[in-house]
Amino acid sequence: MTLALACILILTVYVVLNRRGQMPFEKARQEVERGALVVDVRSAREYASGHIPGTLHVPLDQIQQVMPKQATDKTRVILLHCASGMRSGMARSLLKKMGYTRVFNLGSYRRAERVVMGDK
């Protein structure tokens, strides 16, 4: 019983952290249509294996060095994604600390793909 409760707790924490800072689907689609910058924070290998057309690739470990050059307007809407939503959540936290005010976690690659490509 204790193991089951621990698993439920871990799963709940994962889901909450994974969705923290996520923009609702329809709102994200509207922002993409308005020109939001969509950033893929996965590794180079992951990006090379497939990516969403029109996205900017900035691996998480390069976010602090690259984003000030690529996104000089800190009020522009930035939508981040990775494979699961965890690294994009970390990238969101870093960018918020750097002064970016409208940065959101799109979550997983599949969710970002649906948002950007227009599928539900």
C-alpha positions in Angstrom: 0.0 0.0 0.0 2.8 2.4 0.9 4.5 1.8 -2.5 1.3 2.5 -4.3 0.8 5.8 -2.5 4.4 6.7 -3.2 3.9 6.0 -6.9 0.8 8.1 -7.0 2.5 11.0 -5.2 5.5 10.9 -7.6 3.2 10.8 -10.6 1.1 13.7 -9.3 4.3 15.8 -8.6 5.6 14.9 -12.1 2.3 16.0 -13.8 2.1 19.2 -11.8 5.7 20.2 -12.5 5.3 19.2 -16.2 2.4 21.5 -16.7 3.6 24.4 -14.7 3.8 27.5 -16.8 2.0 25.8 -19.7 -0.3 28.0 -21.9 -3.7 26.6 -22.8 -3.8 24.9 -26.2 -6.0 27.4 -28.0 -4.2 30.4 -26.5 -0.9 28.9 -27.6 -2.2 28.5 -31.2 -3.3 32.1 -31.2 0.1 33.3 -30.1 1.8 31.2 -32.8 -0.4 32.8 -35.4 0.6 36.3 -34.0 4.2 35.5 -34.4 5.3 33.9 -31.1 8.9 32.6 -31.1 8.8 28.8 -30.7 12.0 27.4 -29.2 13.0 23.7 -29.2 15.3 23.1 -26.2 16.1 19.5 -27.0 19.6 18.2 -27.7 21.2 18.5 -31.2 20.7 14.8 -31.7 17.0 15.0 -30.8 16.5 18.0 -33.0 18.3 16.3 -36.0 16.0 13.3 -35.6 13.0 15.5 -36.3 11.8 19.0 -35.5 8.9 21.3 -36.1 9.5 23.6 -39.1 10.1 27.2 -38.2 11.2 26.6 -34.7 14.4 28.0 -33.2 16.7 25.3 -31.9 18.5 26.3 -28.6 19.5 23.4 -26.5 18.8 23.9 -22.8 22.5 24.1 -21.9 22.9 27.0 -24.3 19.8 29.0 -23.4 21.5 31.7 -21.4 24.1 32.4 -24.0 22.0 32.2 -27.2 18.6 33.7 -26.3 19.8 37.2 -25.6 21.1 37.2 -29.2 18.1 35.6 -30.7 15.3 37.2 -28.7 16.4 40.8 -27.8 12.8 41.9 -27.1 12.1 40.5 -23.6 8.4 41.1 -23.9 7.9 38.9 -27.0 5.9 35.8 -26.5 8.3 32.8 -26.3 6.9 29.2 -26.4 9.3 26.5 -25.3 9.2 22.8 -25.9 11.3 19.6 -25.5 10.5 15.9 -25.5 8.4 15.8 -22.3 8.1 19.3 -21.0 10.6 19.0 -18.2 13.6 20.7 -19.9 11.3 23.4 -21.4 10.0 24.1 -17.9 13.6 24.5 -16.8 14.3 26.8 -19.7 11.2 28.9 -18.8 12.6 29.4 -15.3 16.0 30.4 -16.6 14.5 32.9 -19.1 12.2 34.4 -16.4 15.2 35.0 -14.2 16.9 36.7 -17.2 14.0 39.1 -17.5 11.8 37.6 -20.2 8.2 38.4 -19.2 6.1 36.4 -21.7 7.7 33.0 -21.8 5.7 29.8 -21.6 6.2 26.0 -21.6 4.4 24.3 -24.5 5.3 21.0 -23.0 6.1 17.9 -25.0 7.2 17.8 -28.6 3.9 16.2 -29.6 1.9 18.9 -28.0 4.0 21.6 -29.5 3.7 20.0 -32.9 -0.1 20.0 -32.6 -0.1 23.7 -31.5 2.3 24.9 -34.3 1.0 22.7 -37.1 -2.7 23.3 -36.3 -3.8 19.8 -35.2 -5.9 19.2 -32.1 
